[in-house]
Amino acid sequence: MIQPPDHIKTITPYVPGKPLQELERELGIKGSIKLASNENPLGPSPRALRAMRTGMKELNRYPDGSCYYLKNALSGKLNIDPEELIFGNGSNELIELAVRTYLCPGDEAIMAHPSFVVYSIIVQAVKGKSIVVPLKEWRHDLTAMASKITPKTRLIFIANPNNPTGTINTKTEMAAFMRKVPDTVLVIVDEAYYEYVTAPDYPDTLTYLKKNKNILILRTFSKMYGLAGLRIGYGISNKKITSEMNKVRQPFNVNSPAQAAALAALEDAGHIKNSKNTNERGKHYLYKNLRALNINCIPTEANFIFITFPEDIVSKLNGQLLSEGIIIRPMGPAAARITIGLPRENKRLIAALREFVPRNS
């Protein structure tokens, strides 16, 4: 039987959650709520849905391989050159494109832990070496990450806000870090939750683009824009980097309905405002009630909250919540990530936790 090489065989694959309908069938329950995947609970913009339906009339045609209209609309919004943008089948594909473009076997990529697991998976897939730096007080330790740069370093991943903790690194921290990065290294700043941030000291990474730094900024339409099922994200970088990445990008990698929906969603400021306000209200409701239950929650700048426990009870908690139709994301034996949902979903979660905590404290 044919076998893959060892660097592929030993990859621990990303494990997605089961479909909601399948979980309900297995558990014999109905009316479940999914608070596990950091999706926008309000769903897509109505404008995006209308645009998608209109675009589906021409599904016999290949999509626009350059994302021309979306690229021009986004470049105008961001005040950058259209050629400084590259689009992907979700920002996940752009992570893969960057790794395939710049990493050779034996080259190093620096990343934090815990952070988005896909970084290390893709690095291993090309026989690269992941240099993992633990978080410090739940945030990227940029000083320690900079100290790990060697002549073999080609990529550095920074999730800001970080997934799964929701924490950010500040403008001052990022500036100090970028001064230490040599011109031979590409810094990939994953800003999937960028639109949710309210902190005034959050970095404006576009300033590094204007300074011609080697930076690739990743953003997505999956989170705030509510288009996770269509898989569309974008990268912002200098023309040289986007040009090189386009050499390994597959043609027609972003489908037509996704392009149409993203373009319409970009223009729906009202939906974005409502989504952000809903998230802020839900965040503070959960803060208040989680703390009242003595559950440690890490302050977040995203649409999820990372909770920790002094003992290994998350498996038991997850089982209890699943039995009540509430799906969260366990992040180890003593930690979990909970998406901020609609008001009724948040209330249902807290009610379930009130039942669980006294029995297990």
C-alpha positions in Angstrom: 0.0 0.0 0.0 1.3 3.4 -0.9 2.4 5.5 2.1 2.9 9.2 2.6 6.2 10.6 3.7 6.8 10.8 7.5 6.2 14.6 7.7 2.7 14.1 6.3 2.0 10.9 8.2 2.7 12.5 11.5 0.5 15.6 11.0 -2.4 15.8 13.6 -5.2 17.1 11.4 -7.6 19.8 12.3 -10.8 18.3 13.8 -14.0 20.1 12.9 -17.1 19.8 14.9 -19.9 17.6 13.7 -22.9 19.1 11.9 -25.5 20.4 14.2 -28.2 18.1 12.8 -26.0 15.1 13.3 -25.3 15.9 16.9 -29.0 16.4 17.6 -29.7 13.0 16.0 -27.0 11.3 18.1 -28.1 12.9 21.3 -31.8 12.8 20.7 -32.3 16.5 21.2 -33.6 19.5 19.3 -33.1 23.2 19.3 -29.4 23.1 19.8 -27.2 26.2 19.9 -23.7 26.3 18.4 -21.2 28.4 20.4 -18.1 26.6 19.1 -17.0 28.1 15.8 -17.0 31.9 16.3 -19.6 32.5 13.6 -21.8 35.7 13.5 -25.0 34.6 15.2 -27.0 37.2 13.1 -26.0 35.5 9.9 -25.1 37.3 6.6 -26.3 40.7 5.5 -29.6 40.6 3.7 -27.9 42.5 0.9 -25.3 39.7 0.6 -28.0 37.1 0.4 -29.7 38.9 -2.4 -26.5 39.5 -4.3 -25.6 35.8 -3.9 -29.0 34.7 -5.3 -28.6 37.0 -8.3 -25.1 35.7 -8.9 -26.1 32.1 -8.8 -28.0 32.6 -12.1 -24.6 32.3 -13.9 -23.2 29.3 -12.2 -22.4 27.8 -15.6 -19.6 30.4 -15.9 -16.3 30.3 -14.2 -15.8 32.9 -11.5 -13.7 36.0 -12.0 -10.2 34.8 -11.3 -9.0 38.2 -10.3 -12.0 39.2 -8.0 -11.9 42.4 -10.0 -15.0 44.2 -8.6 -14.4 43.1 -5.0 -10.7 44.0 -5.3 -11.4 47.5 -6.5 -14.1 48.1 -3.9 -11.9 46.9 -1.1 -8.8 48.9 -2.3 -11.0 52.0 -2.3 -12.2 51.3 1.2 -8.7 50.6 2.5 -7.0 53.3 0.4 -4.5 50.9 -1.1 -3.5 49.8 -4.5 -5.7 46.9 -5.9 -2.5 44.9 -6.6 -1.7 44.9 -2.9 -4.7 42.6 -2.4 -4.9 38.8 -2.9 -8.1 36.7 -2.3 -8.5 33.2 -1.1 -10.9 30.4 -0.3 -11.0 31.7 3.2 -7.9 33.2 4.9 -6.8 29.6 5.5 -5.9 29.3 1.9 -3.8 32.4 2.1 -1.9 30.9 5.0 -1.2 27.9 2.8 -0.2 30.1 -0.2 2.2 32.1 1.9 3.8 29.0 3.4 4.2 27.3 -0.1 5.6 30.5 -1.5 8.2 31.3 1.1 9.1 28.1 3.1 11.5 25.4 1.9 12.2 22.1 3.8 14.1 22.9 6.9 13.1 26.6 7.1 11.6 27.9 10.3 8.3 29.6 11.1 7.7 31.2 14.5 4.3 31.1 16.1 2.6 31.2 19.5 0.9 28.6 21.5 -2.0 28.3 22.0 -2.9 30.0 18.7 -4.5 29.0 15.4 -3.5 25.3 14.9 -3.6 25.6 11.1 -0.2 27.5 11.1 1.8 24.5 12.3 -0.2 22.0 10.2 0.7 23.8 7.0 4.3 24.4 8.0 4.8 20.7 8.7 3.1 19.8 5.4 6.0 21.5 3.5 8.7 20.0 5.8 9.2 23.3 7.5 9.9 23.6 11.3 7.6 25.3 13.7 9.2 27.3 16.5 6.6 27.5 19.1 6.6 30.3 21.8 4.2 30.0 24.7 1.8 32.9 25.3 2.6 35.2 28.2 -0.4 36.3 30.3 -2.5 34.9 27.5 -1.0 37.2 24.8 1.7 36.7 22.2 5.1 37.2 23.8 6.6 39.3 21.0 9.9 39.8 22.8 10.4 36.1 23.1 9.3 35.5 19.5 11.8 38.1 18.2 14.5 36.3 20.2 13.8 33.1 18.3 14.6 34.6 14.9 17.6 32.8 13.3 19.0 32.8 9.7 16.6 29.9 9.0 13.5 32.0 10.0 11.3 32.8 7.0 7.8 33.4 8.5 6.4 34.7 11.8 2.7 34.2 12.5 0.9 36.6 14.8 -2.9 36.2 15.4 -4.2 39.6 16.6 -6.7 39.1 18.1 -5.5 35.7 19.0 -7.6 32.6 18.6 -8.5 31.0 21.1 -7.8 33.6 23.8 -9.3 36.8 22.1 -6.3 38.9 23.4 -4.4 41.5 21.4 -0.9 42.9 21.2 -0.8 46.7 21.3 0.4 49.3 18.8 3.6 49.9 20.9 4.4 46.2 21.3 4.0 45.6 17.6 6.2 48.6 16.7 9.0 47.4 18.9 8.7 43.9 17.5 8.7 45.0 13.8 11.9 46.9 14.4 13.6 43.6 15.3 12.5 41.7 12.3 15.0 41.4 9.5 14.1 42.0 5.8 14.5 38.2 5.1 11.4 37.4 7.2 7.7 37.8 6.3 5.4 38.7 9.3 1.9 37.3 8.8 -0.6 39.1 11.0 -3.8 37.2 11.1 -6.6 39.7 11.7 -9.6 37.5 11.3 -11.4 39.2 14.1 -10.2 42.7 13.3 -13.7 44.2 12.9 -14.7 43.3 16.5 -11.8 45.1 18.2 -12.6 48.1 20.3 -9.3 48.7 22.1 -7.8 52.1 21.2 -4.2 50.8 21.3 -4.8 48.1 18.6 -2.2 48.3 15.9 -2.9 49.8 12.5 -0.9 47.2 10.5 -1.6 49.1 7.2 1.1 51.6 8.3 3.7 48.8 7.9 2.5 48.2 4.4 3.1 51.9 3.6 6.6 51.6 5.1 7.2 48.8 2.7 7.8 46.2 5.5 7.5 42.5 4.7 4.1 42.1 6.2 1.0 40.0 5.1 -2.2 41.1 6.8 -5.0 38.5 6.7 -8.7 39.3 7.0 -11.8 37.4 6.3 -15.5 37.7 5.4 -16.2 34.6 7.6 -16.6 36.3 11.0 -18.1 39.8 11.2 -19.6 39.6 7.7 -21.3 36.2 8.4 -20.1 34.5 5.2 -18.2 31.5 6.8 -20.0 29.0 4.6 -18.9 30.7 1.4 -15.2 30.7 2.3 -13.7 34.0 1.2 -10.8 35.9 2.8 -8.2 38.4 1.6 -4.6 39.3 2.2 -3.0 42.7 2.1 0.7 43.0 1.3 3.1 44.8 -1.0 2.9 44.1 -4.7 6.0 41.9 -4.8 4.6 39.5 -2.2 1.1 39.3 -3.6 2.7 38.7 -7.1 4.8 35.8 -5.8 1.8 34.3 -3.9 -0.3 34.5 -7.1 2.1 32.2 -8.8 1.1 29.3 -6.6 -2.6 30.4 -6.3 -5.0 28.1 -8.2 -7.1 29.9 -10.9 -10.8 30.5 -9.9 -10.1 29.8 -6.2 -12.9 32.1 -5.0 -16.4 31.2 -6.3 -18.8 33.6 -7.9 -21.5 33.6 -5.1 -18.8 34.3 -2.6 -17.5 37.3 -4.5 -21.0 38.7 -5.0 -22.0 38.3 -1.4 -18.7 39.7 -0.1 -19.0 42.8 -2.3 -22.6 43.5 -1.1 -21.7 42.7 2.6 -18.8 45.2 2.4 -21.3 48.0 1.6 -23.8 47.1 4.4 -22.6 49.4 7.2 -25.8 48.9 9.1 -25.4 45.1 9.4 -21.8 45.5 10.5 -22.8 48.0 13.2 -25.6 45.8 14.4 -23.3 42.8 14.5 -20.7 44.6 16.5 -23.2 46.0 19.0 -24.8 42.6 19.5 -21.3 41.2 20.2 -20.5 43.9 22.7 -23.7 43.5 24.6 -23.3 39.8 24.7 -19.6 40.0 25.8 -20.5 42.2 28.8 -23.5 40.0 29.7 -21.2 36.9 29.7 -18.4 38.7 31.6 -20.8 39.6 34.4 -22.4 36.2 34.7 -19.3 34.1 34.2 -17.5 36.1 36.9 -20.5 35.7 39.2 -20.1 32.0 38.9 -16.3 32.3 39.7 -15.4 31.2 36.2 -12.2 32.8 35.0 -12.7 34.5 31.6 -10.0 36.2 29.6 -10.9 39.7 28.4 -11.5 39.5 24.7 -11.4 41.7 21.6 -13.1 39.1 19.5 -16.5 37.4 19.3 -15.6 34.6 21.7 -14.5 34.2 25.3 -11.7 31.9 26.6 -12.6 30.4 30.0 -10.3 28.5 32.3 -10.8 26.3 35.4 -8.4 25.4 38.3 -9.0 21.7 37.6 -9.6 19.3 34.7 -13.4 19.5 34.4 -13.9 20.7 30.8 -14.6 17.2 29.5 -17.4 16.8 32.1 -18.7 20.3 31.4 -18.7 19.7 27.6 -20.7 16.5 28.1 -23.2 18.2 30.3 -23.7 21.1 27.9 -24.0 18.8 24.9 -26.8 16.9 26.7 -28.6 20.2 26.9 -28.0 21.1 23.3 -25.2 23.7 23.9 -22.1 23.2 21.8 -18.8 24.9 22.9 -15.2 24.3 21.9 -13.0 22.5 24.5 -9.4 23.7 24.4 -7.8 21.2 26.7 -8.7 19.6 30.1 -9.1 22.9 31.9 -10.0 25.5 29.2 -12.8 26.1 26.7 -13.7 28.7 24.0 -17.2 30.0 23.9 -18.6 32.0 21.0 -20.7 35.0 21.9 -24.2 34.3 20.7 -27.5 36.0 20.5 -29.0 37.2 23.8 -31.3 34.2 24.2 -28.4 31.8 23.5 -26.1 33.5 26.0 -28.9 33.3 28.6 -29.4 29.6 27.9 -25.6 29.0 28.3 -25.5 30.8 31.7 -28.5 29.0 32.9 -26.8 25.7 32.1 -23.6 26.8 33.8 -25.5 27.8 36.9 -26.6 24.2 37.1 -23.2 22.7 36.5 -20.9 24.9 38.6 -22.4 24.2 42.1 -22.3 20.5 41.5 -18.6 20.5 40.4 -17.0 23.2 42.6 
